[in-house]
Amino acid sequence: MKYPTSFHNLVFRLLCLFGLLLITILEVGPVPISGLALMWVVLFRPKWFYNLVQQIYHK
Protein backbone atom coordinates (compact mmCIF):
# COMPACT_ATOMS: atom_id res chain seq x y z
CA MET A 1 0.00 0.00 0.00
CA LYS A 2 1.38 3.39 -0.96
CA TYR A 3 1.18 5.96 1.77
CA PRO A 4 0.03 9.47 0.95
CA THR A 5 2.37 12.40 0.53
CA SER A 6 2.41 15.29 2.94
CA PHE A 7 0.01 17.15 0.62
CA HIS A 8 -2.52 14.31 0.83
CA ASN A 9 -2.01 14.21 4.58
CA LEU A 10 -2.86 17.92 4.73
CA VAL A 11 -5.98 17.36 2.62
CA PHE A 12 -7.16 14.59 4.96
CA ARG A 13 -6.56 16.77 7.99
CA LEU A 14 -8.49 19.65 6.43
CA LEU A 15 -11.39 17.32 5.57
CA CYS A 16 -11.45 16.09 9.16
CA LEU A 17 -11.43 19.68 10.40
CA PHE A 18 -14.29 20.55 8.05
CA GLY A 19 -16.28 17.54 9.26
CA LEU A 20 -15.72 18.47 12.90
CA LEU A 21 -16.77 22.06 12.22
CA LEU A 22 -19.92 20.81 10.51
CA ILE A 23 -20.74 18.56 13.46
CA THR A 24 -20.10 21.46 15.84
CA ILE A 25 -22.53 23.68 13.93
CA LEU A 26 -25.19 20.95 13.82
CA GLU A 27 -24.67 20.23 17.52
CA VAL A 28 -26.57 23.44 18.34
CA GLY A 29 -29.83 21.61 17.67
CA PRO A 30 -31.59 19.33 20.15
CA VAL A 31 -30.05 16.07 18.82
CA PRO A 32 -26.50 15.22 19.98
CA ILE A 33 -24.98 14.35 16.59
CA SER A 34 -21.34 13.86 17.63
CA GLY A 35 -22.24 11.29 20.29
CA LEU A 36 -24.42 9.35 17.87
CA ALA A 37 -21.72 9.44 15.18
CA LEU A 38 -19.06 8.23 17.60
CA MET A 39 -21.28 5.41 18.83
CA TRP A 40 -21.84 4.36 15.21
CA VAL A 41 -18.07 4.30 14.56
CA VAL A 42 -17.42 2.28 17.73
CA LEU A 43 -20.19 -0.24 17.01
CA PHE A 44 -19.61 -0.81 13.30
CA ARG A 45 -15.87 -0.03 13.00
CA PRO A 46 -16.02 1.07 9.35
CA LYS A 47 -12.95 0.40 7.20
CA TRP A 48 -12.88 3.99 5.92
CA PHE A 49 -12.43 5.30 9.48
CA TYR A 50 -9.49 2.99 10.13
CA ASN A 51 -7.89 3.99 6.80
CA LEU A 52 -8.40 7.67 7.59
CA VAL A 53 -6.68 7.34 10.97
CA GLN A 54 -3.81 5.41 9.37
CA GLN A 55 -3.33 8.08 6.71
CA ILE A 56 -3.39 10.95 9.19
CA TYR A 57 -0.98 9.43 11.71
CA HIS A 58 1.38 7.63 9.33
CA LYS A 59 4.97 8.68 9.99
mmCIF file of the N, C-alpha and C atoms, coordinates in Angstrom:
data_MODEL
# 
_entry.id   MODEL 
# 
loop_
_atom_site.group_PDB 
_atom_site.id 
_atom_site.type_symbol 
_atom_site.label_atom_id 
_atom_site.label_alt_id 
_atom_site.label_comp_id 
_atom_site.label_asym_id 
_atom_site.label_entity_id 
_atom_site.label_seq_id 
_atom_site.pdbx_PDB_ins_code 
_atom_site.Cartn_x 
_atom_site.Cartn_y 
_atom_site.Cartn_z 
_atom_site.occupancy 
_atom_site.B_iso_or_equiv 
_atom_site.pdbx_formal_charge 
_atom_site.auth_seq_id 
_atom_site.auth_comp_id 
_atom_site.auth_asym_id 
_atom_site.auth_atom_id 
_atom_site.pdbx_PDB_model_num 
ATOM 1   N N  . MET A 1 1  ? 0.843   -1.187 0.000  1.00 0.00 ? 1  MET A N  1 
ATOM 2   C CA . MET A 1 1  ? 0.000   0.000  0.000  1.00 0.00 ? 1  MET A CA 1 
ATOM 3   C C  . MET A 1 1  ? 0.881   1.241  0.000  1.00 0.00 ? 1  MET A C  1 
ATOM 4   N N  . LYS A 1 2  ? 0.628   2.140  -0.910 1.00 0.00 ? 2  LYS A N  1 
ATOM 5   C CA . LYS A 1 2  ? 1.375   3.390  -0.955 1.00 0.00 ? 2  LYS A CA 1 
ATOM 6   C C  . LYS A 1 2  ? 0.777   4.368  0.042  1.00 0.00 ? 2  LYS A C  1 
ATOM 7   N N  . TYR A 1 3  ? 1.650   4.984  0.806  1.00 0.00 ? 3  TYR A N  1 
ATOM 8   C CA . TYR A 1 3  ? 1.175   5.959  1.771  1.00 0.00 ? 3  TYR A CA 1 
ATOM 9   C C  . TYR A 1 3  ? 1.131   7.335  1.128  1.00 0.00 ? 3  TYR A C  1 
ATOM 10  N N  . PRO A 1 4  ? 0.209   8.163  1.575  1.00 0.00 ? 4  PRO A N  1 
ATOM 11  C CA . PRO A 1 4  ? 0.034   9.469  0.952  1.00 0.00 ? 4  PRO A CA 1 
ATOM 12  C C  . PRO A 1 4  ? 1.212   10.400 1.228  1.00 0.00 ? 4  PRO A C  1 
ATOM 13  N N  . THR A 1 5  ? 1.340   11.369 0.354  1.00 0.00 ? 5  THR A N  1 
ATOM 14  C CA . THR A 1 5  ? 2.368   12.395 0.529  1.00 0.00 ? 5  THR A CA 1 
ATOM 15  C C  . THR A 1 5  ? 1.904   13.379 1.597  1.00 0.00 ? 5  THR A C  1 
ATOM 16  N N  . SER A 1 6  ? 2.778   14.309 1.920  1.00 0.00 ? 6  SER A N  1 
ATOM 17  C CA . SER A 1 6  ? 2.410   15.289 2.939  1.00 0.00 ? 6  SER A CA 1 
ATOM 18  C C  . SER A 1 6  ? 1.247   16.159 2.459  1.00 0.00 ? 6  SER A C  1 
ATOM 19  N N  . PHE A 1 7  ? 1.141   16.386 1.137  1.00 0.00 ? 7  PHE A N  1 
ATOM 20  C CA . PHE A 1 7  ? 0.009   17.147 0.618  1.00 0.00 ? 7  PHE A CA 1 
ATOM 21  C C  . PHE A 1 7  ? -1.295  16.406 0.863  1.00 0.00 ? 7  PHE A C  1 
ATOM 22  N N  . HIS A 1 8  ? -1.313  15.102 0.596  1.00 0.00 ? 8  HIS A N  1 
ATOM 23  C CA . HIS A 1 8  ? -2.517  14.311 0.828  1.00 0.00 ? 8  HIS A CA 1 
ATOM 24  C C  . HIS A 1 8  ? -2.843  14.260 2.319  1.00 0.00 ? 8  HIS A C  1 
ATOM 25  N N  . ASN A 1 9  ? -1.812  14.207 3.143  1.00 0.00 ? 9  ASN A N  1 
ATOM 26  C CA . ASN A 1 9  ? -2.010  14.213 4.583  1.00 0.00 ? 9  ASN A CA 1 
ATOM 27  C C  . ASN A 1 9  ? -2.682  15.515 5.006  1.00 0.00 ? 9  ASN A C  1 
ATOM 28  N N  . LEU A 1 10 ? -2.245  16.616 4.431  1.00 0.00 ? 10 LEU A N  1 
ATOM 29  C CA . LEU A 1 10 ? -2.857  17.917 4.732  1.00 0.00 ? 10 LEU A CA 1 
ATOM 30  C C  . LEU A 1 10 ? -4.311  17.955 4.283  1.00 0.00 ? 10 LEU A C  1 
ATOM 31  N N  . VAL A 1 11 ? -4.605  17.391 3.122  1.00 0.00 ? 11 VAL A N  1 
ATOM 32  C CA . VAL A 1 11 ? -5.981  17.362 2.618  1.00 0.00 ? 11 VAL A CA 1 
ATOM 33  C C  . VAL A 1 11 ? -6.861  16.551 3.564  1.00 0.00 ? 11 VAL A C  1 
ATOM 34  N N  . PHE A 1 12 ? -6.383  15.403 4.026  1.00 0.00 ? 12 PHE A N  1 
ATOM 35  C CA . PHE A 1 12 ? -7.165  14.591 4.960  1.00 0.00 ? 12 PHE A CA 1 
ATOM 36  C C  . PHE A 1 12 ? -7.410  15.331 6.266  1.00 0.00 ? 12 PHE A C  1 
ATOM 37  N N  . ARG A 1 13 ? -6.400  16.021 6.744  1.00 0.00 ? 13 ARG A N  1 
ATOM 38  C CA . ARG A 1 13 ? -6.563  16.774 7.994  1.00 0.00 ? 13 ARG A CA 1 
ATOM 39  C C  . ARG A 1 13 ? -7.569  17.904 7.821  1.00 0.00 ? 13 ARG A C  1 
ATOM 40  N N  . LEU A 1 14 ? -7.528  18.576 6.682  1.00 0.00 ? 14 LEU A N  1 
ATOM 41  C CA . LEU A 1 14 ? -8.491  19.649 6.426  1.00 0.00 ? 14 LEU A CA 1 
ATOM 42  C C  . LEU A 1 14 ? -9.910  19.099 6.295  1.00 0.00 ? 14 LEU A C  1 
ATOM 43  N N  . LEU A 1 15 ? -10.060 17.939 5.666  1.00 0.00 ? 15 LEU A N  1 
ATOM 44  C CA . LEU A 1 15 ? -11.388 17.319 5.565  1.00 0.00 ? 15 LEU A CA 1 
ATOM 45  C C  . LEU A 1 15 ? -11.913 16.934 6.946  1.00 0.00 ? 15 LEU A C  1 
ATOM 46  N N  . CYS A 1 16 ? -11.039 16.424 7.795  1.00 0.00 ? 16 CYS A N  1 
ATOM 47  C CA . CYS A 1 16 ? -11.452 16.093 9.165  1.00 0.00 ? 16 CYS A CA 1 
ATOM 48  C C  . CYS A 1 16 ? -11.855 17.353 9.921  1.00 0.00 ? 16 CYS A C  1 
ATOM 49  N N  . LEU A 1 17 ? -11.094 18.422 9.751  1.00 0.00 ? 17 LEU A N  1 
ATOM 50  C CA . LEU A 1 17 ? -11.426 19.684 10.401 1.00 0.00 ? 17 LEU A CA 1 
ATOM 51  C C  . LEU A 1 17 ? -12.778 20.200 9.916  1.00 0.00 ? 17 LEU A C  1 
ATOM 52  N N  . PHE A 1 18 ? -13.011 20.120 8.609  1.00 0.00 ? 18 PHE A N  1 
ATOM 53  C CA . PHE A 1 18 ? -14.290 20.555 8.051  1.00 0.00 ? 18 PHE A CA 1 
ATOM 54  C C  . PHE A 1 18 ? -15.438 19.716 8.612  1.00 0.00 ? 18 PHE A C  1 
ATOM 55  N N  . GLY A 1 19 ? -15.238 18.411 8.700  1.00 0.00 ? 19 GLY A N  1 
ATOM 56  C CA . GLY A 1 19 ? -16.275 17.540 9.257  1.00 0.00 ? 19 GLY A CA 1 
ATOM 57  C C  . GLY A 1 19 ? -16.566 17.859 10.716 1.00 0.00 ? 19 GLY A C  1 
ATOM 58  N N  . LEU A 1 20 ? -15.520 18.119 11.496 1.00 0.00 ? 20 LEU A N  1 
ATOM 59  C CA . LEU A 1 20 ? -15.720 18.467 12.901 1.00 0.00 ? 20 LEU A CA 1 
ATOM 60  C C  . LEU A 1 20 ? -16.420 19.816 13.052 1.00 0.00 ? 20 LEU A C  1 
ATOM 61  N N  . LEU A 1 21 ? -16.072 20.763 12.183 1.00 0.00 ? 21 LEU A N  1 
ATOM 62  C CA . LEU A 1 21 ? -16.766 22.059 12.224 1.00 0.00 ? 21 LEU A CA 1 
ATOM 63  C C  . LEU A 1 21 ? -18.242 21.900 11.870 1.00 0.00 ? 21 LEU A C  1 
ATOM 64  N N  . LEU A 1 22 ? -18.532 21.068 10.891 1.00 0.00 ? 22 LEU A N  1 
ATOM 65  C CA . LEU A 1 22 ? -19.919 20.814 10.508 1.00 0.00 ? 22 LEU A CA 1 
ATOM 66  C C  . LEU A 1 22 ? -20.692 20.178 11.654 1.00 0.00 ? 22 LEU A C  1 
ATOM 67  N N  . ILE A 1 23 ? -20.080 19.196 12.309 1.00 0.00 ? 23 ILE A N  1 
ATOM 68  C CA . ILE A 1 23 ? -20.737 18.557 13.457 1.00 0.00 ? 23 ILE A CA 1 
ATOM 69  C C  . ILE A 1 23 ? -20.955 19.560 14.581 1.00 0.00 ? 23 ILE A C  1 
ATOM 70  N N  . THR A 1 24 ? -19.973 20.437 14.794 1.00 0.00 ? 24 THR A N  1 
ATOM 71  C CA . THR A 1 24 ? -20.104 21.456 15.841 1.00 0.00 ? 24 THR A CA 1 
ATOM 72  C C  . THR A 1 24 ? -21.262 22.399 15.552 1.00 0.00 ? 24 THR A C  1 
ATOM 73  N N  . ILE A 1 25 ? -21.430 22.793 14.308 1.00 0.00 ? 25 ILE A N  1 
ATOM 74  C CA . ILE A 1 25 ? -22.534 23.682 13.934 1.00 0.00 ? 25 ILE A CA 1 
ATOM 75  C C  . ILE A 1 25 ? -23.872 22.971 14.105 1.00 0.00 ? 25 ILE A C  1 
ATOM 76  N N  . LEU A 1 26 ? -23.940 21.706 13.696 1.00 0.00 ? 26 LEU A N  1 
ATOM 77  C CA . LEU A 1 26 ? -25.190 20.948 13.818 1.00 0.00 ? 26 LEU A CA 1 
ATOM 78  C C  . LEU A 1 26 ? -25.509 20.590 15.265 1.00 0.00 ? 26 LEU A C  1 
ATOM 79  N N  . GLU A 1 27 ? -24.498 20.595 16.110 1.00 0.00 ? 27 GLU A N  1 
ATOM 80  C CA . GLU A 1 27 ? -24.667 20.233 17.516 1.00 0.00 ? 27 GLU A CA 1 
ATOM 81  C C  . GLU A 1 27 ? -25.536 21.246 18.267 1.00 0.00 ? 27 GLU A C  1 
ATOM 82  N N  . VAL A 1 28 ? -25.757 22.408 17.696 1.00 0.00 ? 28 VAL A N  1 
ATOM 83  C CA . VAL A 1 28 ? -26.567 23.440 18.338 1.00 0.00 ? 28 VAL A CA 1 
ATOM 84  C C  . VAL A 1 28 ? -28.005 22.973 18.495 1.00 0.00 ? 28 VAL A C  1 
ATOM 85  N N  . GLY A 1 29 ? -28.452 22.110 17.606 1.00 0.00 ? 29 GLY A N  1 
ATOM 86  C CA . GLY A 1 29 ? -29.828 21.607 17.666 1.00 0.00 ? 29 GLY A CA 1 
ATOM 87  C C  . GLY A 1 29 ? -30.039 20.681 18.850 1.00 0.00 ? 29 GLY A C  1 
ATOM 88  N N  . PRO A 1 30 ? -31.248 20.158 18.993 1.00 0.00 ? 30 PRO A N  1 
ATOM 89  C CA . PRO A 1 30 ? -31.588 19.329 20.154 1.00 0.00 ? 30 PRO A CA 1 
ATOM 90  C C  . PRO A 1 30 ? -31.036 17.902 20.109 1.00 0.00 ? 30 PRO A C  1 
ATOM 91  N N  . VAL A 1 31 ? -30.534 17.438 18.948 1.00 0.00 ? 31 VAL A N  1 
ATOM 92  C CA . VAL A 1 31 ? -30.053 16.067 18.823 1.00 0.00 ? 31 VAL A CA 1 
ATOM 93  C C  . VAL A 1 31 ? -28.525 16.059 18.923 1.00 0.00 ? 31 VAL A C  1 
ATOM 94  N N  . PRO A 1 32 ? -27.964 15.278 19.839 1.00 0.00 ? 32 PRO A N  1 
ATOM 95  C CA . PRO A 1 32 ? -26.499 15.225 19.981 1.00 0.00 ? 32 PRO A CA 1 
ATOM 96  C C  . PRO A 1 32 ? -25.856 14.396 18.860 1.00 0.00 ? 32 PRO A C  1 
ATOM 97  N N  . ILE A 1 33 ? -25.461 15.042 17.784 1.00 0.00 ? 33 ILE A N  1 
ATOM 98  C CA . ILE A 1 33 ? -24.976 14.349 16.595 1.00 0.00 ? 33 ILE A CA 1 
ATOM 99  C C  . ILE A 1 33 ? -23.603 13.713 16.815 1.00 0.00 ? 33 ILE A C  1 
ATOM 100 N N  . SER A 1 34 ? -22.696 14.406 17.487 1.00 0.00 ? 34 SER A N  1 
ATOM 101 C CA . SER A 1 34 ? -21.342 13.855 17.629 1.00 0.00 ? 34 SER A CA 1 
ATOM 102 C C  . SER A 1 34 ? -21.353 12.570 18.450 1.00 0.00 ? 34 SER A C  1 
ATOM 103 N N  . GLY A 1 35 ? -22.151 12.518 19.493 1.00 0.00 ? 35 GLY A N  1 
ATOM 104 C CA . GLY A 1 35 ? -22.242 11.295 20.291 1.00 0.00 ? 35 GLY A CA 1 
ATOM 105 C C  . GLY A 1 35 ? -22.801 10.139 19.491 1.00 0.00 ? 35 GLY A C  1 
ATOM 106 N N  . LEU A 1 36 ? -23.830 10.404 18.693 1.00 0.00 ? 36 LEU A N  1 
ATOM 107 C CA . LEU A 1 36 ? -24.419 9.352  17.865 1.00 0.00 ? 36 LEU A CA 1 
ATOM 108 C C  . LEU A 1 36 ? -23.431 8.874  16.805 1.00 0.00 ? 36 LEU A C  1 
ATOM 109 N N  . ALA A 1 37 ? -22.703 9.809  16.203 1.00 0.00 ? 37 ALA A N  1 
ATOM 110 C CA . ALA A 1 37 ? -21.719 9.436  15.178 1.00 0.00 ? 37 ALA A CA 1 
ATOM 111 C C  . ALA A 1 37 ? -20.594 8.607  15.784 1.00 0.00 ? 37 ALA A C  1 
ATOM 112 N N  . LEU A 1 38 ? -20.126 8.991  16.959 1.00 0.00 ? 38 LEU A N  1 
ATOM 113 C CA . LEU A 1 38 ? -19.056 8.232  17.604 1.00 0.00 ? 38 LEU A CA 1 
ATOM 114 C C  . LEU A 1 38 ? -19.523 6.841  18.025 1.00 0.00 ? 38 LEU A C  1 
ATOM 115 N N  . MET A 1 39 ? -20.751 6.732  18.491 1.00 0.00 ? 39 MET A N  1 
ATOM 116 C CA . MET A 1 39 ? -21.277 5.410  18.833 1.00 0.00 ? 39 MET A CA 1 
ATOM 117 C C  . MET A 1 39 ? -21.361 4.529  17.591 1.00 0.00 ? 39 MET A C  1 
ATOM 118 N N  . TRP A 1 40 ? -21.749 5.113  16.460 1.00 0.00 ? 40 TRP A N  1 
ATOM 119 C CA . TRP A 1 40 ? -21.841 4.358  15.209 1.00 0.00 ? 40 TRP A CA 1 
ATOM 120 C C  . TRP A 1 40 ? -20.456 3.848  14.800 1.00 0.00 ? 40 TRP A C  1 
ATOM 121 N N  . VAL A 1 41 ? -19.433 4.709  14.918 1.00 0.00 ? 41 VAL A N  1 
ATOM 122 C CA . VAL A 1 41 ? -18.070 4.299  14.559 1.00 0.00 ? 41 VAL A CA 1 
ATOM 123 C C  . VAL A 1 41 ? -17.582 3.193  15.486 1.00 0.00 ? 41 VAL A C  1 
ATOM 124 N N  . VAL A 1 42 ? -17.861 3.303  16.774 1.00 0.00 ? 42 VAL A N  1 
ATOM 125 C CA . VAL A 1 42 ? -17.421 2.282  17.727 1.00 0.00 ? 42 VAL A CA 1 
ATOM 126 C C  . VAL A 1 42 ? -18.144 0.958  17.481 1.00 0.00 ? 42 VAL A C  1 
ATOM 127 N N  . LEU A 1 43 ? -19.428 0.999  17.203 1.00 0.00 ? 43 LEU A N  1 
ATOM 128 C CA . LEU A 1 43 ? -20.195 -0.235 17.011 1.00 0.00 ? 43 LEU A CA 1 
ATOM 129 C C  . LEU A 1 43 ? -19.867 -0.944 15.701 1.00 0.00 ? 43 LEU A C  1 
ATOM 130 N N  . PHE A 1 44 ? -19.749 -0.192 14.616 1.00 0.00 ? 44 PHE A N  1 
ATOM 131 C CA . PHE A 1 44 ? -19.609 -0.813 13.302 1.00 0.00 ? 44 PHE A CA 1 
ATOM 132 C C  . PHE A 1 44 ? -18.180 -0.838 12.771 1.00 0.00 ? 44 PHE A C  1 
ATOM 133 N N  . ARG A 1 45 ? -17.283 -0.077 13.391 1.00 0.00 ? 45 ARG A N  1 
ATOM 134 C CA . ARG A 1 45 ? -15.873 -0.032 13.004 1.00 0.00 ? 45 ARG A CA 1 
ATOM 135 C C  . ARG A 1 45 ? -15.680 -0.032 11.485 1.00 0.00 ? 45 ARG A C  1 
ATOM 136 N N  . PRO A 1 46 ? -16.119 1.039  10.811 1.00 0.00 ? 46 PRO A N  1 
ATOM 137 C CA . PRO A 1 46 ? -16.018 1.067  9.351  1.00 0.00 ? 46 PRO A CA 1 
ATOM 138 C C  . PRO A 1 46 ? -14.562 1.126  8.883  1.00 0.00 ? 46 PRO A C  1 
ATOM 139 N N  . LYS A 1 47 ? -14.299 0.470  7.765  1.00 0.00 ? 47 LYS A N  1 
ATOM 140 C CA . LYS A 1 47 ? -12.951 0.403  7.195  1.00 0.00 ? 47 LYS A CA 1 
ATOM 141 C C  . LYS A 1 47 ? -12.434 1.789  6.823  1.00 0.00 ? 47 LYS A C  1 
ATOM 142 N N  . TRP A 1 48 ? -13.323 2.660  6.338  1.00 0.00 ? 48 TRP A N  1 
ATOM 143 C CA . TRP A 1 48 ? -12.877 3.992  5.923  1.00 0.00 ? 48 TRP A CA 1 
ATOM 144 C C  . TRP A 1 48 ? -12.349 4.790  7.109  1.00 0.00 ? 48 TRP A C  1 
ATOM 145 N N  . PHE A 1 49 ? -12.899 4.578  8.302  1.00 0.00 ? 49 PHE A N  1 
ATOM 146 C CA . PHE A 1 49 ? -12.427 5.304  9.476  1.00 0.00 ? 49 PHE A CA 1 
ATOM 147 C C  . PHE A 1 49 ? -11.024 4.833  9.862  1.00 0.00 ? 49 PHE A C  1 
ATOM 148 N N  . TYR A 1 50 ? -10.814 3.532  9.830  1.00 0.00 ? 50 TYR A N  1 
ATOM 149 C CA . TYR A 1 50 ? -9.487  2.986  10.125 1.00 0.00 ? 50 TYR A CA 1 
ATOM 150 C C  . TYR A 1 50 ? -8.461  3.505  9.124  1.00 0.00 ? 50 TYR A C  1 
ATOM 151 N N  . ASN A 1 51 ? -8.808  3.490  7.833  1.00 0.00 ? 51 ASN A N  1 
ATOM 152 C CA . ASN A 1 51 ? -7.891  3.988  6.805  1.00 0.00 ? 51 ASN A CA 1 
ATOM 153 C C  . ASN A 1 51 ? -7.598  5.467  6.993  1.00 0.00 ? 51 ASN A C  1 
ATOM 154 N N  . LEU A 1 52 ? -8.591  6.239  7.371  1.00 0.00 ? 52 LEU A N  1 
ATOM 155 C CA . LEU A 1 52 ? -8.400  7.668  7.591  1.00 0.00 ? 52 LEU A CA 1 
ATOM 156 C C  . LEU A 1 52 ? -7.437  7.919  8.736  1.00 0.00 ? 52 LEU A C  1 
ATOM 157 N N  . VAL A 1 53 ? -7.590  7.193  9.820  1.00 0.00 ? 53 VAL A N  1 
ATOM 158 C CA . VAL A 1 53 ? -6.680  7.337  10.966 1.00 0.00 ? 53 VAL A CA 1 
ATOM 159 C C  . VAL A 1 53 ? -5.268  6.920  10.569 1.00 0.00 ? 53 VAL A C  1 
ATOM 160 N N  . GLN A 1 54 ? -5.126  5.843  9.809  1.00 0.00 ? 54 GLN A N  1 
ATOM 161 C CA . GLN A 1 54 ? -3.813  5.405  9.372  1.00 0.00 ? 54 GLN A CA 1 
ATOM 162 C C  . GLN A 1 54 ? -3.137  6.445  8.475  1.00 0.00 ? 54 GLN A C  1 
ATOM 163 N N  . GLN A 1 55 ? -3.897  7.081  7.605  1.00 0.00 ? 55 GLN A N  1 
ATOM 164 C CA . GLN A 1 55 ? -3.331  8.078  6.708  1.00 0.00 ? 55 GLN A CA 1 
ATOM 165 C C  . GLN A 1 55 ? -2.939  9.349  7.446  1.00 0.00 ? 55 GLN A C  1 
ATOM 166 N N  . ILE A 1 56 ? -3.698  9.719  8.440  1.00 0.00 ? 56 ILE A N  1 
ATOM 167 C CA . ILE A 1 56 ? -3.395  10.949 9.188  1.00 0.00 ? 56 ILE A CA 1 
ATOM 168 C C  . ILE A 1 56 ? -2.158  10.754 10.058 1.00 0.00 ? 56 ILE A C  1 
ATOM 169 N N  . TYR A 1 57 ? -2.055  9.628  10.745 1.00 0.00 ? 57 TYR A N  1 
ATOM 170 C CA . TYR A 1 57 ? -0.979  9.431  11.714 1.00 0.00 ? 57 TYR A CA 1 
ATOM 171 C C  . TYR A 1 57 ? 0.197   8.628  11.189 1.00 0.00 ? 57 TYR A C  1 
ATOM 172 N N  . HIS A 1 58 ? 0.245   8.347  9.900  1.00 0.00 ? 58 HIS A N  1 
ATOM 173 C CA . HIS A 1 58 ? 1.379   7.630  9.333  1.00 0.00 ? 58 HIS A CA 1 
ATOM 174 C C  . HIS A 1 58 ? 2.631   8.505  9.414  1.00 0.00 ? 58 HIS A C  1 
ATOM 175 N N  . LYS A 1 59 ? 3.718   7.911  9.861  1.00 0.00 ? 59 LYS A N  1 
ATOM 176 C CA . LYS A 1 59 ? 4.972   8.678  9.988  1.00 0.00 ? 59 LYS A CA 1 
ATOM 177 C C  . LYS A 1 59 ? 5.982   8.212  8.963  1.00 0.00 ? 59 LYS A C  1 
# 
